[in-house]
Amino acid sequence: MIETAQWITLNTPQAVAERAVEEILRCAGAALEQQEHFKLVLAGGRTPALTYAMLAEKGINFSRWMFFLGDERCLPPEHPDRNSQLVVRHLLKPAQIPLQQFFPIPAELGAETGAQEYEKTIEGCLPFDCVLLGLGEDGHTASLFPGHSQEKTRLVVPVHNAPKAPSERISLTATALNTASTVVFLVAGKDKCSAVQQWRCGDEIPAATVSGAHETLIFVDKAANC
Ligand code: 6PG
């Protein structure tokens, strides 16, 4: 049964991050009662940084967590704009999580090869337990952009001519993302107003094609909920 997305409006980006951390910890607890590992897909962009920093400070035992990425920019591994660097900087390093638990997208190989390689990495790890995603001003999520064909048969796709720099990217598809029990969107800032309105009006923006098998939570701050 497809659950409808639940919109939760919060006063500030800090409150969005706090609720996201609560939800991630709830998902992790539930998953780890049933299985050996908690499989979490992390979001890129700027918004999730606060969530990662708060999660890192929780002082919990992350040893049974596996971290994946929903998308990556085709840049060198150490480039500061890489989503993998966002994760290392704000979560893995401060929480002293071994890099062996992190499965970055090898986007330095280029969009085509990197997508093929990451598809091999994740196909044996599905289903995910929790997916974190952001929302772009144009309604994109991960690197699934409006006007780009939504590949349904693949798990990971190359993205060319992305409207958000860099133009070369790699993204998990909705098919891969939707294997997760829970999907959590982190949305903050007035520049997301238009995308939020489109979504609430039922427009088929890329973000609206992603939903969790059991729940889809959209944490949005007041500035984005205009
Ligand atoms: C990326 C992200 C992208 C991001 C949205 C929102 O690589 O840029 O994966 O999908 O989540 O563009 O970005 P902000 O959180 O920076 O607003």
Residues whose N, C-alpha, C, O or C-beta is under 5 A from the ligand:
A	BS01	6PG	G44 G45 R46 T47 P48 D71 G134 L135 G136 T141 A142 S143
